[in-house]
Amino acid sequence: MPVNPDRPYSKPTCSYAIERLKEAVAGSPLQSSKEQQRTVQYAIEQVERACLEDAGRTDNLPKPQQK
């Protein structure tokens, strides 16, 4: 059974966000192509947020969005 691509992000780390982005790009049989595009976009935003935080930069963080 494939993992749910819409599950919450459980770890606010850069490496976890990158892994989730890889999953999103690979796609899931549980999502249509349009849903996958939204999931990839959300994953990109999470990578930006988490990696900026890990780097100690919080001045230019994108606003979090609820999925």
N, C-alpha and C positions, 0 to 999 in steps of 0.2 A: 504494500500500500504506500503510495507516495505521501510525503509530508505535506501538510497544509501550508501552501505558500502565503496564506493570510494570517498565520499565527503571529502572536505578538513578539516583538523583539525582546528577548529575555536578558541579553547582556549589552550594556551600552559601551562596547569596546569597538575599536576600529577593526580589529581582525574578525570579530563576529559579524560586523556589518558587511565586510567584504565577502565573507562566506555566504551570507544571505543574498548579496548581489549576484554572486556566481549562480546560486540556485535559481534566482529570478530570471537571469539571462538564459539558463538552460531550459526553462519552461516547466510546465506541469500539465498533466492531462486533466487536472481539476479546474483549469482556467481556459477561457477563450483567449484568442490572441489580443483582444482589446483589454481584457483583465490583466493579461501578462504585461502589456505595455504599462499599465498603471502600477503594477507591482514592481516593475523594473525602475520606473521613475521614483517611486517611494523608496526603494532600496538605495538608489543613488543619493537621495536626500539624506538617508540615514548614514551612509558612508561619509558624506560631507560633514555632517554633524559630529559623528563619533570620532572621525580622524582629526578634525580641528580641535575637539576637546582633548584628545590624547596628546596632541602637539602643544597643548596649553593655550590655544587661541580660542577665545570665546567672543571676541568682538564682532566677528562677521558670520556668526552662526545663522543658518536659515531658520525661520520660524517653524516649529514642529507642527505637523499636520496630522490629524486623526485619519486613520484609514477606515 
